[in-house]
Amino acid sequence: MNKSNIAQGQMFIHFDKTYMDVPKVWVKVKSEIFGKHYGEDAEEVSLFVDNNAMIKVAINPNYKIDLPEKWSITDGYYGKMVREGKFVPLDDLAKCNDITEQLGWPPYVIDF
C-alpha cells in the first residue's frame, strides 16, 4: 500500500475560493484502512479534524466533535487537491499566516 502525500504531512490548509471565505486547517488524527471503497481495492483513508475542534477538545475534553469537523480523505483525493492548490501541506501552524498571505488568501483565524 502506498503511503503517499498524507503520510508526509500531518496538517494542511484548505481553501477553495469557489465556496470558502476563509482558510481552514485540518489535522490528521488517525488512519484507517477501508475495504472495497466505491468498487476499488482497499485504499488508505486518513481521518482529519478541524484544528478549531482540536483546540476545543484540548480546552474541554468533554467537547464532542461534530460531523462537519471531521473529514475522511483518501491519498488520491489529497494528492489531487494539493495539485489544484486547494490543500497546502503544513508542518508548523506558526507558518499558516505567512502561507495564506503569500497565496493571497485571508488570514487563518482560530475560532474559540
HURA-V643749 format. One line per field, one symbol per residue. ss: DSSP state (~ for helix, > for strand, _ for the rest). A space follows every 50 residues. Layout:
# HURA-V643749
ss->???
This chain:
# HURA-V643749
ss->____~~~~__>>>>_________>>>>>>>>>>>__>__>__>>>>>>>> ~~~~~~~~~_______~~~>>>>>~~~~~~~~~___>>>>__~~~~~~~~ ~~__________
